[in-house]
Structures are given as structure tokens and as C-alpha cells.
């Protein structure tokens, strides 16, 4: 230390002052080092915070892309046709075309403006998306891969976007009264809601839930429902806003007698309000799906059959046997069906007309449509009334009415309509089903025996008649003097209908048990799927007919039968979302 002081030129008098200066210098250097270290750490933390913020923001931007596409689909139901067919994710959708109004989210590459800006982000967040529409026409589902970008960070998600529709409910009705066509009442009086002035004295056939009914799935009606001793296990909603005794449903049975025993889940406030859902007037859009001359719109036409048609599923899994004696062509072209084809997948015409029918594979993700016999001679499926007279009701060519059956000659109402019109677009179905398919008809659909899935995990079936969907319940009438006695023609549980696995919609009528007021109790009708109908259909009356046990097929929340009916106003919901590896870099290059 002495040597240091001498070299610094410090004497004894300067010793204390020199030591103080050394200490100050040492501590000053230490403080500067600590400050520099703190500044380095702070700057590094800021950079990390920015990176974390960009990381979270990029995912939010990707979700914004999904929501943008979802909104465009809801505003334009044809938007599924648009996209960039050159996008890597769109390789399965080669028919995609650019929309008439440019959408920057469809762009690819590194050029400026090749991303769509997230609204209100000030240009800091953007997205692009790619579309896979290959399953849309079959199942109503689009797959979207959306990539979000913030700064130098990109993240991607894949989302399934599906139409919201009637099959989101176990049970859906437009009107809660009987079908005027079946009840023989005034359509003008009865085709309106309780909130629009319909009252019990209008004799529209008010129908109540009760008698041990159990519904295990969401229920909705655009009308006001009547409930007695029925049990609902999930959400019940109505578009009615009028309260009676503090509730927006009617605590009366079908005869207008006050009742109790209503059992709603979780809360006495049910049913809750939900906006009405519009039903289409017809199912003719489904018939269009059998045309072969619209390849840009209908990539895979289904099969068209004419006049009464019988379909038996099985017994070989994945096959069905079809009888349709009046069918001449099974796919058509031209607005008036002036062209025709007979592809093997629909069955050979000679086999369709034979007693044994045509056994063919179940249509893969496709549709069958059964039409009335056309009246125009230019139509490829025309059959003269001289061959099959109009109004012929005693034999429809596919075995109905059955031997010993007393057919409902006027279809309940007395209006002269045939139960089994020999020229009608009626389809008769039963059997064990394996595959994914929809059966639609211009007139009636009869469920003539149990319809069961071979594999409840993979099979999906839709029924969509424009007319009534009938649960076949034939009767034999015995007349003794002035008394007529009805007995069930199918008395055993092995032959009567007890189970239906399907999503069913009757766009302008209802699901109805044939002879619901005759023949005694028929047991329990087990419906596994979904039911939508314009009007309420009668399932039981007094000690006759069926008790309902309806259970929702939860797969219908994300899976639709092929080419099924959609609401008039279509909304879309995201069923699944999964983050995947980022599809693009921040520069716009594919990864």
C-alpha cells in the first residue's frame, strides 16, 4: 500500500484523502456495472414480453380468420364454392373459384397486401385462410386452416365449420298443433302460432307432451308448447314470449284440462326464449342433387326413383335392396328431366322392376330421392295413366296395402287422398343400415320396420319426406252389424316398429303413427337421432299408439346426414378447433 501511495504521489497528510478517493472509484464502477446489467436485463425482458405478446396475438388473429370465414358463409350460403385452389390445404377441393368480390384472406405468397388485416388492429395483426370444401355437400361441414400473423410470429389453427340446423335439436316443431291436412281443419286458421291468435276453440288439434314421455336432448318449438307429465332431460326453448302464470308454455293437456307433472331440468324458468328458425316449404333442392348435367354444382349426383319405392337395408352390411317398378331412369338432366341416365350404382332398371329388386351398395355420402310419377310426356320417367291409373289405391306395386290390411282409404282426413297412391312418390324403408346416406321423398315416407344402425359410431342416416313420415301401424277391420273392430295386423314386438335410428325432418307435415287411435297400446317408440316437423304428429291417443322415448344422437352436433335439409336462414358454428404447425412464415412462404 505504501508503494501505491508513493507512486500516486501521496504523502502522510494525503493518506486519508487518497483512500477515500479509491473507495469512491471502486463503488462508482460497481454501481455502473449493476446499472448496465439491469438495463440489459430490462431490454431483454421487453423483447421477451414483445415476443410473448406477438405469440398470443398471432393465435387470436388466426381465430379472427375463422370467424371472418364463418360470417361470410352465413351471409352467402354459396360461399363454400370460393377459395384459392392453389393453396396447400385446398388440394382436395379443385373446383374452388375466386369470389366476385376479392377476399385478401385467400391470397398466397410474399407480396405486400397478401394478408387480410384484423379489424381495429392498426395493421399490427393479420390473417389468411385456406378452405377444404370436399365434405361440404355431403355433410354440411367445411374445414378451414387459418393462419394469424403478428410481427414475425405466425400460428395456425384448423377448424370445422358446420351448418346449424334442425338436427341440433332432438325435437323441433314449427307449429304445435296437428297438420291441417291430417286433421281436416282449415289451413288458414291452424297454420299460425298461439302468439298469432290460434286458440283451442279453433279445433286445430292441440297436442301436449305427457303420458310418460321422456325426451333426452334439446327441444325447441317456434310455437307455444303444452306440457303435462312429461320429462325433459336437456334444454327446452320456445319462440313464444307470452307468459301464462309466470311461464311461457301451457299447463294443459290436449283436451284443455289443467295438468301437472311437468319436469324440466335444473330450473323452473324453462322453456327459455330462442328466436324462431325458418323451415323450407319443400325438399325439391334435394331432388336437384340427382341431376348429372350440373357438374360444377353437383359433383356426385345421387339416385332418383319414380313412384312407390321400397328400400330394405341389409342383411349384408353396407347393401340395400330396392324395388321401384315405375322407374325408367335413375339420374336426370335438364330442368324438366328431359335427359336420363341409369348408372349401375342405382340398380339396373330390369332389377328394380323385378320381384326380388336390385341389391346395390348403400350410396356413399349421397342421397336417394323418390318422386311422383311425372305428368309430362317429355319427362324420361313418364308413365301413362292408362298403364297406372291416377287415384289407384288398392295396390301400389311394392306390396302395400299388405294382405289382410284395411288401408286408411282417405288418409284419415276424408279428403280422398290415397294412403298408398300407385303414382305417388312414396318410399317404404326398414332394416339394418350401414353407411352414410339420406332418403328423401316428394310424398310420404313409411318406416315399415325397425331401422337400426349396424355401427352406431360410424353410420348416419337421414329421412326427409316433403309429406308425412309414417310409423307403419297397419290394422285389420272386422265389421259386425254396425260395429267395426280394429286389430293390429302386426301384433308382435318382432314385427311392429319399435326403434328408429335416424335424423328425420318432415318439411311441411309431421311424423305420425298410422292408426294411432286404434289397436291398443303398441309399446315404446325409441327414436335415436333427431326429429324436426312442421306440425305436431300424433304418436298415441288414449290407450292406443306408442309412448315416446326419444334420445338425441350427439354426433349430429358435428355430423350431418349427406345433403340434408337446412333452415331457410343458415347459420354456421365452429364444432372443433385444433392448433397445428404454422402453415406460413411471417414473410408469407409456406413452411
C-alpha positions in Angstrom: 0.0 0.0 0.0 2.9 2.3 0.8 4.4 1.7 -2.6 1.0 2.6 -4.2 0.8 5.8 -2.2 4.3 6.8 -3.2 3.6 6.1 -6.9 0.4 8.2 -6.6 2.5 10.9 -5.1 0.6 10.8 -1.8 2.3 11.7 1.5 1.2 11.0 5.1 -1.1 14.1 5.1 -2.8 12.9 2.0 -3.3 9.3 3.1 -6.8 9.5 4.3 -8.0 11.6 1.3 -6.4 9.2 -1.2 -8.1 6.1 0.4 -11.5 7.9 0.2 -11.0 8.6 -3.5 -10.1 4.9 -4.2 -13.2 3.7 -2.4 -15.4 6.2 -4.3 -13.9 5.0 -7.6 -14.4 1.3 -6.7 -18.0 1.8 -5.7 -18.8 4.0 -8.7 -17.5 1.3 -11.0 -19.7 -1.3 -9.2 -22.8 0.8 -9.4 -22.2 1.5 -13.1 -21.8 -2.3 -13.7 -25.0 -3.0 -11.8 -26.9 -0.4 -13.8 -25.6 -1.7 -17.1 -26.6 -5.2 -16.1 -30.1 -4.1 -15.0 -30.5 -2.2 -18.3 -29.5 -5.3 -20.3 -32.0 -7.5 -18.3 -34.7 -4.9 -18.8 -34.2 -4.7 -22.5 -34.1 -8.5 -22.8 -37.3 -8.7 -20.8 -39.0 -6.2 -23.0 -38.0 -8.2 -26.0 -39.4 -11.4 -24.4 -42.6 -9.6 -23.5 -43.0 -8.4 -27.0 -42.4 -11.9 -28.3 -44.9 -13.4 -25.9 -47.4 -10.7 -26.8 -46.9 -11.4 -30.5 -47.2 -15.2 -29.9 -50.6 -14.7 -28.2 -51.7 -12.1 -30.7 -51.0 -14.4 -33.7 -53.3 -17.1 -32.3 -56.0 -14.5 -31.8 -55.5 -13.3 -35.4 -55.9 -16.9 -36.6 -59.2 -17.2 -34.7 -60.3 -13.9 -36.3 -59.8 -15.5 -39.7 -62.0 -18.4 -38.8 -64.7 -16.0 -37.6 -64.4 -14.0 -40.8 -65.0 -17.0 -43.0 -67.8 -18.2 -40.8 -69.6 -14.8 -41.2 -69.1 -14.9 -44.9 -70.7 -18.3 -45.1 -73.7 -17.1 -43.1 -74.2 -14.1 -45.3 -73.9 -16.2 -48.6 -74.7 -19.9 -48.5 -72.8 -20.3 -51.8 -69.5 -19.0 -50.3 -68.4 -22.6 -49.9 -67.5 -22.5 -53.6 -64.9 -19.8 -53.1 -61.3 -20.1 -52.2 -57.8 -20.5 -53.7 -57.5 -23.9 -55.2 -53.7 -23.5 -55.3 -53.5 -23.2 -51.5 -51.7 -26.3 -50.0 -54.7 -27.1 -47.7 -57.2 -26.9 -50.6 -55.7 -29.8 -52.7 -58.9 -31.8 -52.1 -61.1 -29.0 -53.4 -60.0 -28.4 -57.1 -63.3 -26.8 -58.0 -62.8 -23.7 -55.8 -63.0 -20.4 -57.6 -62.2 -16.8 -56.7 -65.1 -14.8 -55.3 -66.5 -12.0 -57.4 -65.6 -9.6 -54.6 -61.9 -10.0 -53.8 -61.1 -11.5 -50.4 -57.5 -10.8 -49.4 -57.5 -13.7 -46.9 -57.4 -16.1 -49.9 -54.1 -14.7 -51.1 -50.8 -16.5 -51.0 -47.1 -15.5 -51.3 -45.0 -12.7 -50.0 -46.3 -9.7 -51.9 -47.5 -6.7 -49.9 -51.2 -6.9 -49.0 -51.3 -10.7 -49.2 -52.8 -10.9 -45.8 -56.1 -9.6 -44.5 -55.9 -7.1 -41.7 -57.6 -7.9 -38.4 -60.1 -5.0 -37.9 -59.1 -2.4 -35.3 -55.6 -3.8 -35.0 -54.0 -0.8 -36.7 -52.3 -3.1 -39.2 -50.3 -5.0 -36.5 -52.3 -8.2 -36.8 -53.4 -10.0 -40.0 -54.6 -13.4 -41.2 -55.1 -15.6 -44.2 -57.1 -18.9 -44.6 -57.3 -21.9 -46.8 -60.5 -23.9 -47.5 -61.2 -27.6 -47.8 -64.8 -27.9 -49.1 -64.6 -31.5 -50.1 -67.1 -32.7 -47.5 -69.5 -29.7 -47.6 -72.1 -31.1 -50.0 -72.1 -34.4 -48.2 -72.1 -33.4 -44.6 -72.5 -29.6 -44.5 -69.1 -29.2 -42.9 -66.2 -27.0 -44.1 -62.7 -27.3 -42.9 -60.6 -24.1 -42.6 -56.9 -23.6 -41.9 -56.4 -20.1 -40.7 -53.0 -18.5 -40.1 -52.6 -15.4 -37.9 -49.6 -13.1 -38.0 -48.3 -10.5 -35.6 -44.8 -9.2 -36.1 -42.5 -12.0 -37.0 -44.8 -14.7 -35.3 -47.3 -16.9 -37.2 -49.7 -19.5 -35.7 -52.3 -21.7 -37.5 -55.5 -23.4 -36.4 -57.7 -25.9 -38.3 -61.5 -25.5 -37.6 -64.5 -27.5 -38.7 -67.4 -25.1 -39.5 -70.8 -26.7 -39.8 -74.3 -25.5 -40.7 -76.5 -25.0 -37.6 -79.9 -26.6 -38.3 -82.8 -28.7 -37.2 -80.6 -31.6 -36.2 -79.1 -29.5 -33.4 -82.2 -30.5 -31.6 -83.6 -33.8 -30.6 -87.1 -32.4 -31.2 -88.1 -29.4 -33.3 -91.5 -28.1 -34.4 -92.7 -25.1 -36.2 -96.3 -25.4 -35.1 -97.5 -27.2 -32.0 -100.9 -28.2 -33.5 -101.8 -31.0 -35.8 -101.2 -30.9 -39.5 -104.4 -29.4 -41.1 -104.1 -31.9 -43.9 -104.4 -34.8 -41.4 -106.8 -33.2 -39.0 -109.2 -32.0 -41.8 -109.1 -28.4 -40.4 -108.6 -25.0 -42.0 -105.0 -24.3 -43.1 -105.6 -20.6 -42.8 -106.8 -20.9 -39.2 -104.4 -23.6 -38.0 -101.2 -22.7 -39.8 -100.4 -20.0 -37.3 -98.9 -19.7 -33.8 -100.6 -19.3 -30.5 -98.9 -15.9 -30.3 -100.7 -15.0 -33.6 -104.1 -15.8 -32.2 -104.6 -19.5 -32.5 -106.8 -20.8 -29.7 -108.1 -24.2 -28.5 -111.6 -23.5 -29.8 -110.2 -23.2 -33.4 -110.1 -27.1 -33.2 -106.6 -27.3 -34.7 -105.8 -30.4 -32.7 -103.6 -29.1 -29.9 -101.2 -31.8 -28.7 -99.5 -32.0 -25.3 -96.3 -33.7 -24.1 -97.4 -36.2 -21.4 -98.2 -39.7 -20.6 -94.7 -40.7 -19.5 -92.9 -39.1 -22.5 -89.1 -38.8 -21.9 -87.0 -36.6 -24.2 -83.3 -36.8 -23.7 -82.0 -33.9 -25.9 -82.5 -30.3 -26.7 -86.1 -29.4 -27.6 -87.3 -26.3 -29.5 -90.6 -25.0 -30.9 -91.3 -21.8 -32.8 -94.8 -22.1 -31.2 -96.1 -22.4 -27.6 -95.9 -25.9 -26.2 -98.4 -27.8 -23.9 -96.8 -29.9 -21.2 -98.2 -32.3 -18.7 -96.4 -35.2 -17.0 -93.5 -35.3 -19.5 -89.8 -35.3 -18.6 -87.2 -33.2 -20.4 -83.6 -34.0 -19.7 -82.0 -31.2 -21.6 -82.7 -27.6 -22.6 -86.2 -26.6 -23.7 -86.7 -23.4 -25.7 -89.6 -21.7 -27.4 -90.1 -18.6 -29.6 -93.2 -17.7 -27.6 -92.9 -14.6 -25.5 -96.3 -14.6 -23.9 -96.4 -15.6 -20.2 -99.2 -17.5 -18.6 -99.0 -17.8 -14.8 -95.3 -16.8 -15.0 -94.4 -19.4 -17.6 -94.3 -19.3 -21.4 -95.9 -22.7 -22.0 -99.4 -24.1 -21.5 -100.0 -26.3 -18.4 -102.9 -28.1 -20.1 -103.4 -31.4 -21.9 -104.6 -31.9 -25.4 -108.2 -31.7 -24.2 -107.5 -28.4 -22.5 -107.7 -29.7 -19.0 -105.2 -28.3 -16.4 -102.5 -30.7 -15.6 -99.3 -31.1 -13.6 -96.2 -33.3 -13.5 -94.0 -31.1 -15.8 -90.4 -32.0 -15.3 -87.8 -29.6 -16.7 -84.1 -29.8 -15.9 -82.4 -27.5 -13.5 -84.8 -24.6 -13.5 -88.4 -23.8 -13.3 -87.8 -21.0 -15.8 -87.8 -23.4 -18.8 -88.7 -23.2 -21.5 -86.4 -20.3 -22.2 -86.7 -18.0 -25.3 -84.9 -18.6 -28.5 -85.6 -16.9 -31.9 -87.6 -18.8 -34.4 -86.0 -21.0 -37.1 -87.5 -20.9 -40.6 -88.3 -24.1 -42.3 -88.2 -24.5 -46.1 -91.5 -25.1 -47.9 -90.3 -28.1 -49.9 -87.4 -30.5 -50.3 -87.0 -30.0 -54.1 -83.4 -28.9 -53.6 -82.7 -32.5 -52.7 -84.2 -33.8 -55.9 -81.8 -31.4 -57.8 -78.9 -33.4 -56.3 -79.8 -36.3 -58.6 -79.0 -34.3 -61.8 -76.0 -35.3 -63.8 -75.8 -32.2 -66.0 -74.6 -29.7 -63.4 -71.0 -31.0 -62.7 -69.7 -27.7 -61.4 -72.5 -27.6 -58.7 -73.3 -31.3 -58.2 -70.0 -33.2 -58.1 -71.6 -36.5 -57.2 -75.3 -37.0 -58.2 -77.5 -39.3 -56.1 -80.2 -41.7 -57.3 -83.7 -40.8 -58.4 -86.6 -43.3 -58.3 -90.1 -42.7 -59.5 -93.4 -43.8 -57.9 -93.8 -46.1 -55.0 -90.3 -47.4 -54.0 -89.3 -50.0 -51.3 -85.9 -50.0 -49.7 -84.7 -52.7 -47.3 -81.3 -52.2 -45.7 -79.1 -55.3 -45.2 -78.9 -58.1 -44.3 -75.4 -57.7 -45.8 -73.8 -54.6 -44.1 -73.5 -51.7 -46.5 -76.1 -53.0 -49.0 -79.7 -52.4 -49.7 -82.4 -53.9 -51.9 -84.6 -51.5 -53.9 -87.9 -52.1 -55.7 -89.2 -49.3 -57.9 -91.3 -50.7 -60.7 -92.2 -47.3 -62.4 -88.6 -46.0 -62.5 -87.1 -45.7 -66.0 -84.0 -43.6 -65.4 -82.2 -43.0 -62.1 -80.4 -39.7 -62.9 -81.8 -36.9 -65.0 -80.7 -33.8 -66.8 -82.5 -30.6 -67.9 -84.9 -28.5 -65.8 -87.8 -30.8 -66.8 -85.9 -34.1 -66.7 -85.8 -34.4 -70.5 -82.5 -36.4 -70.3 -81.7 -39.5 -68.4 -79.1 -42.0 -67.2 -79.1 -45.4 -65.5 -75.8 -45.7 -63.6 -75.1 -49.1 -62.1 -74.8 -47.7 -58.6 -78.6 -47.0 -58.6 -79.5 -50.5 -59.8 -80.4 -52.0 -63.1 -83.8 -50.9 -64.3 -84.8 -54.6 -65.0 -83.9 -55.5 -61.4 -85.7 -52.5 -59.9 -88.9 -53.7 -61.7 -88.4 -57.4 -60.6 -90.0 -59.2 -57.6 -86.6 -59.5 -56.0 -85.5 -55.9 -56.6 -82.0 -54.6 -57.2 -79.4 -55.2 -54.4 -76.8 -52.4 -54.5 -74.3 -50.8 -52.1 -75.6 -48.0 -49.9 -74.8 -44.7 -51.6 -71.6 -43.3 -50.1 -72.2 -39.9 -48.6 -75.1 -39.3 -51.0 -78.8 -39.2 -51.4 -81.8 -41.1 -52.7 -84.9 -39.1 -53.9 -88.3 -40.7 -54.7 -90.6 -38.5 -56.9 -94.2 -38.7 -58.0 -94.8 -40.2 -61.5 -94.4 -37.1 -63.7 -97.3 -35.9 -65.9 -95.3 -34.5 -68.8 -94.7 -36.9 -71.7 -91.3 -35.4 -72.4 -90.1 -36.5 -68.9 -87.8 -39.5 -69.0 -89.8 -41.1 -66.2 -93.3 -40.5 -67.6 -95.8 -43.4 -67.3 -99.2 -43.1 -68.8 -102.3 -43.1 -66.6 -103.6 -45.8 -68.9 -100.9 -48.1 -67.5 -101.2 -46.9 -63.9 -104.4 -45.0 -63.3 -104.4 -41.9 -61.2 -106.1 -42.4 -57.9 -105.4 -46.2 -57.8 -105.1 -47.0 -54.1 -105.6 -50.8 -53.8 -102.1 -51.9 -54.9 -99.1 -49.7 -55.2 -96.7 -52.1 -56.9 -94.4 -52.7 -54.0 -96.7 -54.7 -51.7 -99.0 -52.1 -50.0 -101.5 -52.4 -48.6 -100.4 -55.8 -47.2 -102.6 -58.9 -47.3 -105.4 -58.5 -44.8 -104.7 -54.8 -44.2 -107.5 -52.3 -44.1 -105.8 -49.3 -45.6 -106.8 -45.8 -44.4 -108.5 -45.1 -47.7 -108.8 -41.4 -47.2 -105.6 -40.9 -45.2 -107.6 -40.1 -42.0 -109.0 -36.8 -43.2 -111.8 -37.7 -45.6 -110.2 -35.6 -48.4 -109.9 -38.5 -50.8 -106.1 -38.9 -50.7 -104.7 -42.4 -51.0 -102.6 -43.9 -48.2 -100.9 -45.9 -50.9 -101.2 -44.0 -54.1 -99.9 -46.1 -57.0 -98.4 -43.0 -58.7 -97.2 -41.3 -55.6 -93.6 -40.5 -54.6 -93.8 -42.7 -51.5 -90.8 -44.6 -50.1 -91.0 -47.6 -47.7 -87.9 -48.3 -45.5 -86.7 -50.8 -42.9 -83.7 -52.9 -42.0 -80.2 -52.6 -40.5 -78.4 -49.7 -42.1 -74.6 -49.4 -42.6 -73.1 -46.2 -44.2 -73.9 -42.5 -44.6 -76.9 -41.6 -46.7 -80.2 -39.6 -46.9 -83.5 -40.8 -48.2 -85.9 -38.1 -49.4 -89.3 -38.3 -51.0 -91.8 -36.0 -52.7 -94.7 -37.5 -50.8 -94.8 -40.0 -47.9 -92.0 -41.9 -46.1 -93.2 -45.1 -44.4 -91.0 -46.7 -41.7 -92.3 -50.2 -42.1 -90.0 -52.0 -39.6 -87.1 -51.2 -37.2 -84.4 -49.1 -38.7 -81.2 -49.8 -36.8 -77.5 -48.7 -37.3 -75.1 -51.6 -37.8 -72.4 -49.4 -36.2 -73.7 -46.6 -34.0 -70.3 -44.9 -34.1 -69.9 -44.6 -37.9 -73.4 -45.0 -39.5 -75.5 -41.9 -40.2 -79.0 -41.9 -41.9 -81.3 -39.1 -42.8 -85.0 -39.2 -43.7 -86.6 -36.0 -45.3 -90.0 -36.5 -46.8 -91.9 -33.5 -48.1 -95.1 -35.3 -46.9 -95.8 -37.1 -43.7 -93.3 -39.5 -42.2 -95.4 -42.5 -41.1 -94.7 -45.1 -38.4 -96.3 -48.1 -40.1 -99.0 -49.5 -37.9 -101.5 -51.4 -40.1 -104.9 -52.5 -38.9 -107.4 -55.1 -39.9 -111.1 -54.0 -39.7 -113.8 -56.5 -38.8 -117.4 -55.4 -39.3 -120.2 -56.9 -37.2 -123.5 -55.2 -37.8 -122.9 -51.5 -37.2 -119.7 -52.1 -35.2 -116.3 -52.0 -36.6 -113.4 -53.5 -34.6 -109.8 -52.9 -35.4 -107.0 -55.3 -34.6 -103.3 -54.8 -35.2 -102.0 -56.6 -38.2 -98.5 -56.7 -36.7 -99.2 -57.7 -33.1 -95.7 -58.9 -32.1 -92.8 -56.9 -30.9 -90.6 -58.6 -33.5 -92.7 -57.2 -36.4 -94.0 -53.9 -35.2 -91.9 -50.7 -35.3 -90.1 -50.1 -32.0 -86.8 -48.4 -33.0 -85.7 -45.8 -35.5 -82.0 -44.7 -35.7 -82.1 -41.6 -38.0 -82.4 -37.9 -38.3 -85.9 -37.2 -39.6 -87.4 -34.0 -41.0 -90.9 -33.6 -42.5 -90.6 -30.1 -44.1 -94.3 -29.4 -44.4 -96.0 -32.1 -42.4 -95.1 -34.3 -39.4 -94.0 -37.7 -38.0 -97.3 -39.6 -37.4 -98.2 -43.1 -36.2 -100.5 -44.7 -38.6 -103.8 -45.7 -36.9 -102.6 -44.1 -33.7 -106.1 -44.3 -32.2 -106.7 -47.9 -32.9 -105.5 -51.4 -32.0 -104.4 -50.8 -28.4 -101.0 -49.9 -26.9 -98.1 -50.6 -29.2 -95.3 -50.3 -26.7 -92.5 -47.7 -26.7 -91.2 -45.9 -29.8 -87.5 -45.5 -29.4 -86.1 -42.8 -31.6 -82.3 -42.4 -31.6 -81.4 -39.3 -33.6 -83.4 -36.1 -34.2 -86.9 -35.1 -35.3 -88.0 -31.9 -37.0 -91.5 -31.4 -38.3 -93.8 -28.6 -39.5 -96.6 -29.7 -37.2 -97.0 -32.0 -34.2 -97.7 -35.6 -35.2 -99.8 -37.9 -33.0 -98.0 -40.8 -31.6 -100.6 -42.0 -29.1 -104.3 -41.5 -28.3 -105.8 -42.8 -25.1 -104.8 -46.4 -24.7 -103.6 -46.7 -28.3 -100.3 -46.0 -30.0 -96.8 -45.5 -28.6 -95.1 -44.0 -25.6 -92.2 -41.8 -26.7 -88.6 -42.5 -25.7 -86.5 -40.1 -27.8 -82.8 -39.8 -27.4 -80.5 -37.4 -29.2 -77.6 -38.7 -31.3 -74.9 -36.4 -30.0 -72.9 -36.9 -33.2 -75.4 -34.7 -35.0 -73.8 -31.7 -33.3 -70.9 -32.0 -35.7 -72.0 -34.6 -38.3 -75.0 -34.2 -40.7 -76.6 -36.8 -42.9 -75.5 -36.2 -46.5 -77.3 -33.4 -48.4 -79.8 -32.9 -45.6 -82.3 -30.1 -45.3 -81.0 -26.8 -43.9 -83.0 -23.9 -42.4 -84.2 -21.0 -44.6 -81.7 -18.7 -42.9 -78.5 -20.7 -42.4 -76.1 -20.0 -39.6 -72.7 -21.7 -39.1 -71.0 -22.8 -35.9 -67.5 -24.0 -35.2 -67.6 -27.6 -34.0 -63.9 -28.3 -33.4 -60.7 -26.2 -33.4 -57.2 -27.5 -33.2 -53.9 -25.6 -33.3 -51.4 -27.1 -35.9 -48.0 -26.2 -37.1 -47.8 -22.7 -38.6 -48.7 -23.0 -42.3 -46.8 -19.9 -43.4 -43.9 -17.8 -42.2 -44.4 -14.1 -41.5 -42.9 -13.4 -44.9 -45.8 -15.4 -46.5 -43.8 -18.5 -47.5 -45.2 -22.0 -46.9 -43.5 -23.8 -44.0 
